[in-house]
Amino acid sequence: MRMFLHEVYSGGAGALCKISQEDVIRYVERHAQDWSPGTGKAMCWSLRAFLRYSTIGG
């Protein structure tokens, strides 16, 4: 999550809600070949959990 937030999220707490679905998709696509299949799957689950339980979902 730290790498995702550092790369995609650059604002204060108020900017967290500005992370879009497109930002997440671009991040996963950009790094998909950097990870093994298992690591990629774990990263997607982590992103999903973070986005579900953060303020992003409203």
C-alpha positions in Angstrom: 0.0 0.0 0.0 2.8 2.3 0.8 4.2 2.1 -2.8 0.7 2.7 -4.3 0.0 5.7 -2.1 3.4 7.2 -2.8 3.0 6.8 -6.5 -0.7 7.7 -6.9 -1.6 9.8 -3.9 0.3 13.0 -3.4 -2.0 15.2 -1.5 -3.2 15.7 2.0 -6.0 13.8 3.7 -8.6 15.7 1.7 -7.0 14.5 -1.6 -7.4 10.8 -0.7 -11.0 10.9 -2.0 -9.6 12.0 -5.4 -8.0 8.7 -6.2 -10.1 7.3 -9.1 -10.8 3.9 -10.4 -8.6 4.8 -13.4 -5.7 5.6 -11.1 -6.0 2.2 -9.5 -6.2 0.4 -12.9 -3.3 2.3 -14.3 -1.2 1.4 -11.3 -2.0 -2.3 -11.5 -1.4 -2.4 -15.2 1.9 -0.5 -14.9 3.2 -2.9 -12.2 1.6 -6.2 -13.3 4.9 -7.5 -14.8 6.9 -6.4 -11.8 5.2 -9.0 -9.6 4.9 -12.7 -9.6 1.3 -14.0 -10.1 1.0 -14.6 -6.3 2.4 -11.2 -5.4 0.1 -9.5 -8.0 -2.9 -11.3 -6.6 -2.0 -10.2 -3.0 -1.5 -6.6 -4.1 -4.9 -6.6 -5.8 -6.5 -8.0 -2.6 -4.7 -5.4 -0.5 -5.8 -2.5 -2.8 -9.3 -3.8 -2.8 -9.4 -4.0 1.0 -7.8 -0.6 1.4 -10.2 1.1 -1.0 -13.2 -0.7 0.5 -12.5 0.3 4.0 -11.0 3.8 3.4 -12.9 7.0 3.0 -12.7 6.6 -0.8 -15.8 4.5 -0.9 -17.9 7.2 0.8 
